[in-house]
Amino acid sequence: MPISMEVAGQVSEPAGSPAAQRASLAAVLVVLPGMLALLQLASSRTDLKLLLFPPLAALGYQVLRFPHSPAAHLRSVVLAPTLACVFGTGLAMAGGLQVWTAAAATLIGVVIVELLRAHAPATVAVALLPMFSATPSWIYPVSVLLATTALYGVFLAWRGIYDRLSATPGEGGPGG
């Protein structure tokens, strides 16, 4: 009987074949750090200094480890974080780190997650991060859009591999 995985309070799809599960673990141990290293390299050589932001690692883990979880959608990986950081940046530029801006950014992050049914709690953190910048800038939302789009592209390629491995005959997948 397949085992269900739990992600951020949500039960994801039953585990795939043993080969798919090993590959999923390898993806979060090799592919995710490699992608994050490439984003850091790119951010060090461009004006997009925020291509690597902490919630990106959490999002990456969530979708690469559990490629059919509720969070593994464009709205969770790209749309919700990008919208949240646009609002968070606007609030930070308007009021800095104030009680009302932090509360408003948190509220906006939660509303975005709920309205989009994004299943991405990291979105709330993305909305708050501009508050902690010495000089909030519109470069942050651009960086988030580019980084999450890159993550989503890697995820789509990975999900195709995962699905093929899950269907591997003789390994307990749907084909076996």
Secondary structure, 3 states (H helix, E strand, C coil): CCCEEEECCEEEEECCCHHHHHHHHHHHHHHHHHHHHHHHHHHHCCCCCCCCCHHHHHHHHHHHHCCCCCCCCHHHHHHHHHHHHHHHHHHHHHHCCCHHHHHHHHHHHHHHHHHHCCCCCHHHHHHHHHHHCCCCCCHHHHHHHHHHHHHHHHHHHHHHHHHHHHCCCCCCCCCC
